[in-house]
Amino acid sequence: MVWLMGQIEMFLGPTTEVVIVIDVSGSMVKLDPKGLAREGSKMISDISEALQAPVRFSLILYGEKSRVIGEGMNPGDAKRILTDSLMNVKPEKYSDLRSALNLAKGILKRRSERRQAYVIVLTDGRIREDDIPPGEDIRNYLTTLSSMASDFKENKWNVFVFSTQDAESAIIDLANSSGGAYTRVNDLSEISTKFMNLLEGKLLRFRVDVKPSSLVEIPVEEGVAEIGVVVAFDPREKSTLKIYDPSGKEVEGNRKEGRGYTIFTVSNPKPGIWKFEISKGATVLLSMAIPKIVYPSGEHPYTEPINVKLRLEPILPKHPDWKNFSARIYVEYPSGKQEVYELYDDGKNGDEKPGDGIFGRNIGRLPEGEYVFTAVVNHKPTNSE
């Protein structure tokens, strides 16, 4: 039998890939190897907590040679291997960032498919004639380095570069053009905080993370007929949700409870600041539809093909134009391998009627084992998931 586990009700997205690339040339290692290990480990912990989704880390060190010291690791293993490697590394004469980024591209091509991915580069920012491999022309090296941004941007692999000195323009262009950012830091201890600020700025387009017993504020303008939000939380913990209107009055509203989430709507809301308080912490999603995996669930004979079916339940508006949505399903194999499939709402792929908010696809047979299916839905006009 094939055991099939749907994760969508826990609002866990597909695995996010993070590749951390660290310069171990002389200047960086002499700067503070312990500090690099400490801040790198802190960043790994912070990223894992902030994304609230499965995260896999890959680590690359680069100097005279670029090498992968770990690929697709969980946070605990990534922190251990990073610390052990940096504490034993020896200064190297020059640093080849270009080869390190080529390794990062190789990892992401193997692992990310169409999942979210970030590349984080920690460097001193310097690239001079004596910093690059012998025999390389510096102008050609910088030009080809900067041009690598197009590959990362095309695949939506954002590159974030942090340097301890003013960086070469090629490095800055690479980061900014890829959809990431370049940041100069005065001290290694700033790296994790600055990266999280950049990352949260991207995430806030779609979600607001709420710490335990704290408030999230959502402004509502005059003339809004109805508001709707989804509050996602850890289903293993009991969590209470309180909502206050702009006058400070607690409002019950219309609520639909699910495993790991509450859908809240209120008609004709007062304009002003609405406040949400969640006792155990949660994520507030400003969503318009909730995806439900109709099939598969439970057991499925491995000798038979699987017809995936996903239903979108509207929040706002009540009758959305489903042509504005697309959907895909991520299948995680027992080995950890992942594959992604586009789903269709055209009435031709086991999805019932065209344009009805039910997406489907036949993905064929799967070998016997336990699988995890994760659905991701994109709202095309806002490019939000």
Backbone torsions as a table, in degrees:
resi	resn	phi	psi	omega
1	MET	NA	154.3	172.7
2	VAL	-104.5	121.1	176.8
3	TRP	-91.0	126.2	-172.6
4	LEU	-118.9	125.5	-176.9
5	MET	-118.9	117.7	176.7
6	GLY	-88.0	130.1	-176.7
7	GLN	-106.2	-1.8	-167.1
8	ILE	-62.6	-29.7	-176.4
9	GLU	-70.3	-14.2	177.4
10	MET	-94.1	-0.2	179.8
11	PHE	57.7	33.3	174.3
12	LEU	-92.2	120.2	-179.6
13	GLY	-77.3	177.5	176.6
14	PRO	-65.3	160.8	-177.2
15	THR	-55.9	133.0	174.1
16	THR	-94.9	132.5	179.3
17	GLU	-98.7	130.2	176.7
18	VAL	-125.2	123.0	177.3
19	VAL	-111.2	119.8	178.6
20	ILE	-103.6	123.0	-176.3
21	VAL	-114.7	122.0	-173.1
22	ILE	-123.0	128.8	176.4
23	ASP	-75.6	120.6	178.4
24	VAL	-116.1	29.0	173.0
25	SER	-70.7	173.5	-173.3
26	GLY	-50.9	-48.3	-174.1
27	SER	-63.2	-38.8	-178.3
28	MET	-73.9	-43.2	-178.3
29	VAL	-67.4	-41.4	178.6
30	LYS	-65.7	-26.5	-178.1
31	LEU	-59.5	-52.3	-179.1
32	ASP	173.0	87.0	-179.9
33	PRO	-62.8	-36.8	178.2
34	LYS	-64.7	-40.1	179.0
35	GLY	-64.6	-40.5	177.3
36	LEU	-61.4	-43.9	179.7
37	ALA	-64.7	-43.6	-179.0
38	ARG	-63.6	-48.0	-176.6
39	GLU	-72.8	-33.6	175.7
40	GLY	-63.9	-42.1	178.3
41	SER	-65.6	-40.0	179.0
42	LYS	-63.6	-40.2	179.0
43	MET	-62.8	-41.4	178.7
44	ILE	-59.4	-44.6	178.9
45	SER	-65.0	-43.8	-177.6
46	ASP	-64.5	-42.4	-179.6
47	ILE	-63.7	-45.0	-179.0
48	SER	-59.5	-41.5	-178.7
49	GLU	-72.0	-40.6	-174.6
50	ALA	-69.4	-38.7	-175.1
51	LEU	-74.8	-24.0	-179.0
52	GLN	47.9	43.6	179.3
53	ALA	-154.9	161.1	178.2
54	PRO	-58.2	131.8	-179.9
55	VAL	-127.2	135.2	174.7
56	ARG	-120.7	134.5	-175.1
57	PHE	-110.7	140.3	170.8
58	SER	-123.2	144.5	-174.5
59	LEU	-124.1	133.1	178.1
60	ILE	-129.0	130.3	171.0
61	LEU	-107.3	140.1	178.3
62	TYR	-137.7	140.5	176.3
63	GLY	-156.3	-117.9	173.9
64	GLU	-65.5	-32.0	175.5
65	LYS	-129.9	147.0	174.4
66	SER	-100.0	136.2	-179.6
67	ARG	-145.7	144.6	175.5
68	VAL	-87.5	121.5	-179.5
69	ILE	-101.2	-4.5	176.4
70	GLY	-176.2	141.9	-178.1
71	GLU	-135.5	133.3	175.1
72	GLY	62.2	39.8	-174.9
73	MET	-92.9	154.4	171.5
74	ASN	-74.7	165.7	-175.3
75	PRO	-57.4	-41.7	-178.4
76	GLY	-62.1	-47.1	179.3
77	ASP	-66.6	-37.6	-179.6
78	ALA	-62.8	-43.3	180.0
79	LYS	-65.3	-41.0	-179.1
80	ARG	-65.1	-48.3	-177.5
81	ILE	-67.4	-38.5	178.7
82	LEU	-62.1	-46.5	-179.3
83	THR	-63.1	-48.0	-179.5
84	ASP	-60.0	-41.2	-176.8
85	SER	-69.2	-43.7	-177.4
86	LEU	-71.8	-30.5	179.6
87	MET	-73.0	-17.7	-178.3
88	ASN	-111.8	2.1	-176.6
89	VAL	-76.9	149.1	177.3
90	LYS	-113.5	144.6	-178.3
91	PRO	-56.5	139.8	178.7
92	GLU	-116.2	153.7	-168.8
93	LYS	-67.8	-44.3	-177.9
94	TYR	-134.3	173.6	-175.9
95	SER	-135.3	130.5	-177.0
96	ASP	-112.5	84.7	-179.4
97	LEU	-62.9	-36.2	-178.2
98	ARG	-59.2	-45.0	180.0
99	SER	-67.3	-34.1	178.5
100	ALA	-64.9	-40.6	178.9
101	LEU	-69.4	-31.8	174.3
102	ASN	-65.0	-36.9	174.8
103	LEU	-64.6	-40.9	178.9
104	ALA	-61.9	-42.1	178.0
105	LYS	-61.5	-41.3	179.4
106	GLY	-62.2	-42.6	178.5
107	ILE	-61.8	-46.9	-176.1
108	LEU	-69.2	-33.3	176.4
109	LYS	-65.8	-34.6	178.4
110	ARG	-74.9	-34.0	-167.1
111	ARG	-111.8	-32.8	-165.6
112	SER	-86.9	-29.9	-171.6
113	GLU	46.4	-110.3	-179.5
114	ARG	-115.0	23.8	178.1
115	ARG	-80.3	164.6	175.9
116	GLN	-67.0	139.2	179.7
117	ALA	-145.7	145.1	176.5
118	TYR	-129.2	142.7	172.0
119	VAL	-117.5	125.2	-178.0
120	ILE	-116.4	121.7	-177.9
121	VAL	-111.9	126.1	175.1
122	LEU	-110.5	117.5	-173.1
123	THR	-148.9	166.8	173.3
124	ASP	-84.2	-9.1	175.5
125	GLY	86.6	-7.4	-175.5
126	ARG	-89.6	135.9	170.5
127	ILE	-140.4	102.0	177.3
128	ARG	-116.9	177.5	-178.8
129	GLU	-56.0	-40.3	-177.7
130	ASP	-85.2	2.6	178.2
131	ASP	-94.8	-15.7	-175.0
132	ILE	-103.9	165.0	-178.6
133	PRO	-55.5	142.8	-179.9
134	PRO	-56.3	138.6	178.7
135	GLY	90.3	-10.1	178.8
136	GLU	-80.6	141.9	172.8
137	ASP	-84.1	126.4	-173.6
138	ILE	-61.3	-40.5	-178.7
139	ARG	-66.3	-42.7	177.7
140	ASN	-64.8	-39.5	-179.4
141	TYR	-61.5	-47.8	-178.5
142	LEU	-65.8	-38.0	179.3
143	THR	-64.6	-46.5	-179.0
144	THR	-69.0	-32.7	177.0
145	LEU	-63.0	-47.9	-179.3
146	SER	-63.7	-35.9	-176.9
147	SER	-71.1	-14.3	179.9
148	MET	-66.9	-17.3	-177.2
149	ALA	-57.7	-34.2	-175.8
150	SER	-62.5	-37.8	178.8
151	ASP	-65.0	-43.8	-179.4
152	PHE	-67.4	-41.4	-179.6
153	LYS	-65.4	-42.5	-178.5
154	GLU	-58.7	-36.6	-178.8
155	ASN	-93.6	3.1	-178.8
156	LYS	60.5	38.9	173.5
157	TRP	-100.5	96.4	-177.3
158	ASN	-70.9	132.3	178.0
159	VAL	-105.1	122.6	177.1
160	PHE	-113.0	121.8	-177.6
161	VAL	-112.6	131.5	175.5
162	PHE	-121.8	125.0	-178.2
163	SER	-125.6	149.9	179.6
164	THR	-90.0	-6.1	174.4
165	GLN	-134.2	169.1	174.6
166	ASP	-60.6	126.6	-173.6
167	ALA	-86.7	158.5	173.5
168	GLU	-62.5	149.7	-178.6
169	SER	-60.2	-31.3	179.3
170	ALA	-63.1	-37.6	179.0
171	ILE	-70.1	-42.3	179.7
172	ILE	-63.4	-44.7	179.3
173	ASP	-61.6	-41.7	180.0
174	LEU	-57.5	-49.0	-177.6
175	ALA	-65.5	-52.5	-175.6
176	ASN	-65.4	-38.8	-177.5
177	SER	-73.8	-20.9	-179.4
178	SER	-80.6	-9.5	-174.7
179	GLY	99.5	-0.7	176.7
180	GLY	-95.0	-136.7	-178.8
181	ALA	-163.2	155.1	173.3
182	TYR	-108.2	138.5	179.9
183	THR	-139.4	130.0	173.8
184	ARG	-91.3	131.5	178.2
185	VAL	-117.3	143.4	178.0
186	ASN	-87.0	-21.8	-177.4
187	ASP	-146.6	146.4	-178.4
188	LEU	-59.2	-29.3	-178.1
189	SER	-66.0	-14.5	-179.5
190	GLU	-82.8	-17.3	-169.5
191	ILE	-59.8	-52.8	-174.8
192	SER	-61.7	-45.2	-178.7
193	THR	-63.1	-44.1	-178.2
194	LYS	-66.7	-38.7	177.9
195	PHE	-65.4	-42.6	-179.2
196	MET	-63.4	-35.8	176.5
197	ASN	-62.6	-42.8	178.1
198	LEU	-65.4	-43.5	-178.1
199	LEU	-65.6	-44.5	-179.0
200	GLU	-64.6	-31.3	177.1
201	GLY	-61.8	-34.2	177.0
202	LYS	-75.2	-41.8	-176.4
203	LEU	-68.1	-31.2	-175.3
204	LEU	-65.5	-13.4	174.4
205	ARG	-62.7	-27.7	-172.7
206	PHE	-120.9	-19.7	-172.3
207	ARG	-156.3	158.6	175.8
208	VAL	-128.9	120.4	178.8
209	ASP	-86.5	132.4	-175.3
210	VAL	-114.8	125.8	176.7
211	LYS	-75.9	158.7	-179.8
212	PRO	-54.3	137.0	176.4
213	SER	55.8	35.9	176.1
214	SER	-127.2	166.9	-174.6
215	LEU	-105.6	146.3	167.5
216	VAL	-117.3	135.7	-176.2
217	GLU	-108.5	134.0	179.9
218	ILE	-126.2	117.3	179.4
219	PRO	-76.1	138.5	177.3
220	VAL	-122.9	126.8	-176.5
221	GLU	-86.2	164.7	177.0
222	GLU	-62.4	138.7	175.2
223	GLY	90.1	-0.5	177.8
224	VAL	-73.0	126.2	-176.2
225	ALA	-77.7	-31.8	-176.3
226	GLU	-161.6	144.1	172.7
227	ILE	-117.5	151.1	177.7
228	GLY	-147.2	132.6	177.9
229	VAL	-135.4	159.7	173.2
230	VAL	-116.1	129.6	176.1
231	VAL	-109.5	112.8	-178.9
232	ALA	-103.4	136.2	-177.6
233	PHE	-145.1	172.1	-179.9
234	ASP	-70.9	115.2	-176.5
235	PRO	-67.1	-11.5	-179.9
236	ARG	-81.6	-12.2	-179.8
237	GLU	-115.7	141.9	175.4
238	LYS	-74.4	127.9	-176.3
239	SER	-134.7	137.3	177.4
240	THR	-106.8	144.4	-178.9
241	LEU	-120.6	125.0	175.8
242	LYS	-121.8	136.1	-179.6
243	ILE	-122.3	135.1	-178.9
244	TYR	-123.0	135.2	177.1
245	ASP	-79.9	176.8	-175.2
246	PRO	-59.4	-21.4	178.0
247	SER	-85.5	-3.9	-179.2
248	GLY	92.8	2.5	-179.7
249	LYS	-80.9	133.8	177.7
250	GLU	-71.2	135.1	-175.8
251	VAL	-122.8	132.7	178.6
252	GLU	-81.4	-44.1	-179.9
253	GLY	63.3	-170.6	174.9
254	ASN	-96.1	126.2	-175.8
255	ARG	-126.5	140.0	172.4
256	LYS	-124.4	118.0	-175.6
257	GLU	-93.5	138.5	174.4
258	GLY	-137.1	175.8	179.5
259	ARG	-72.7	104.3	178.3
260	GLY	91.8	7.6	178.7
261	TYR	-157.9	158.3	171.0
262	THR	-131.4	129.2	173.7
263	ILE	-96.3	124.0	-178.2
264	PHE	-119.1	130.0	174.2
265	THR	-134.2	150.0	174.5
266	VAL	-144.3	133.5	-179.2
267	SER	-89.4	148.3	179.1
268	ASN	47.4	55.7	-177.3
269	PRO	-68.8	147.4	175.0
270	LYS	-65.0	138.4	175.6
271	PRO	-69.8	147.1	-179.0
272	GLY	133.0	-159.9	-176.1
273	ILE	-95.9	117.4	173.7
274	TRP	-94.0	141.9	-175.6
275	LYS	-122.1	138.3	179.6
276	PHE	-120.5	129.1	179.1
277	GLU	-121.6	123.8	-178.9
278	ILE	-120.6	123.5	-170.7
279	SER	-62.9	-38.4	-175.0
280	LYS	-104.4	5.9	-176.1
281	GLY	86.3	150.6	-176.2
282	ALA	-169.8	-173.5	173.6
283	THR	-122.6	125.7	176.6
284	VAL	-94.7	119.9	-177.6
285	LEU	-108.0	121.5	178.5
286	LEU	-85.8	77.2	-169.4
287	SER	-105.6	161.7	176.4
288	MET	-113.6	-11.9	-179.0
289	ALA	-156.2	146.7	177.2
290	ILE	-110.3	123.6	178.5
291	PRO	-82.6	139.3	176.5
292	LYS	-127.0	125.4	175.8
293	ILE	-79.6	108.0	179.5
294	VAL	-75.9	-42.8	177.0
295	TYR	-151.7	136.1	14.8
296	PRO	-91.9	163.1	170.4
297	SER	-158.4	143.3	-178.2
298	GLY	72.4	-142.6	-176.7
299	GLU	-88.0	152.5	175.1
300	HIS	-148.0	131.5	179.4
301	PRO	-60.8	127.5	-177.1
302	TYR	-70.6	-11.0	178.5
303	THR	-82.7	-8.2	-176.9
304	GLU	-113.4	145.6	177.4
305	PRO	-67.2	157.9	-177.1
306	ILE	-107.4	124.0	175.2
307	ASN	-99.9	102.0	-179.8
308	VAL	-73.6	137.4	176.1
309	LYS	-137.1	128.0	-177.4
310	LEU	-126.1	129.7	178.8
311	ARG	-112.8	131.3	174.9
312	LEU	-95.1	129.3	177.3
313	GLU	-104.6	117.5	-174.6
314	PRO	-71.2	146.0	171.2
315	ILE	-110.6	-62.1	177.0
316	LEU	-140.2	134.8	-13.1
317	PRO	-70.6	174.9	-175.4
318	LYS	-65.7	-32.8	-178.5
319	HIS	-128.1	75.3	-176.2
320	PRO	-71.5	162.4	173.0
321	ASP	-84.6	104.3	-174.5
322	TRP	-67.2	-10.9	175.7
323	LYS	-66.5	-17.0	179.4
324	ASN	-82.6	1.1	-177.2
325	PHE	-118.7	149.1	169.8
326	SER	-130.6	161.0	-176.9
327	ALA	-145.4	151.6	174.4
328	ARG	-146.5	158.8	-178.6
329	ILE	-121.5	133.9	176.3
330	TYR	-104.2	129.5	-179.5
331	VAL	-113.0	117.8	178.4
332	GLU	-101.0	120.6	-178.4
333	TYR	-77.5	163.7	176.6
334	PRO	-56.5	-28.6	-179.7
335	SER	-77.2	-10.4	-175.6
336	GLY	99.6	-13.6	176.3
337	LYS	-61.8	145.6	178.3
338	GLN	-126.1	143.3	172.7
339	GLU	-129.0	150.8	-178.3
340	VAL	-122.3	142.1	-179.7
341	TYR	-131.8	133.2	172.1
342	GLU	-72.0	140.3	175.2
343	LEU	-106.9	156.7	-173.4
344	TYR	-128.4	147.8	176.2
345	ASP	-122.1	55.3	-175.3
346	ASP	-117.1	4.6	-179.7
347	GLY	75.5	6.6	-175.9
348	LYS	-117.5	0.0	-174.2
349	ASN	-128.3	41.1	-179.8
350	GLY	68.3	25.4	-174.9
351	ASP	-110.0	21.0	-179.5
352	GLU	67.1	-123.2	-174.0
353	LYS	-91.2	149.2	176.2
354	PRO	-66.9	137.7	175.3
355	GLY	70.9	24.6	-178.5
356	ASP	-103.6	6.3	179.4
357	GLY	82.3	7.5	174.8
358	ILE	-110.4	120.6	-175.8
359	PHE	-108.4	147.8	-178.9
360	GLY	-154.1	171.4	175.8
361	ARG	-177.7	145.9	172.0
362	ASN	-91.8	120.1	-177.8
363	ILE	-105.7	9.7	176.8
364	GLY	81.9	-166.3	-178.1
365	ARG	-91.6	149.7	176.8
366	LEU	-118.3	143.7	176.5
367	PRO	-60.4	157.6	-178.6
368	GLU	-60.2	138.6	179.8
369	GLY	153.9	-174.5	-179.6
370	GLU	-105.7	128.1	-174.8
371	TYR	-124.1	154.3	174.2
372	VAL	-117.7	126.6	178.2
373	PHE	-106.5	129.2	178.8
374	THR	-127.1	127.1	-179.2
375	ALA	-99.2	139.9	176.0
376	VAL	-129.4	129.3	-178.3
377	VAL	-117.2	136.0	-179.7
378	ASN	-114.1	131.4	173.4
379	HIS	-94.3	107.5	-169.5
380	LYS	-60.7	-44.8	-177.1
381	PRO	-60.2	-33.5	-179.0
382	THR	-104.0	-3.5	-177.8
383	ASN	53.6	38.5	-179.9
384	SER	-111.7	152.6	-178.7
385	GLU	-117.0	NA	NA
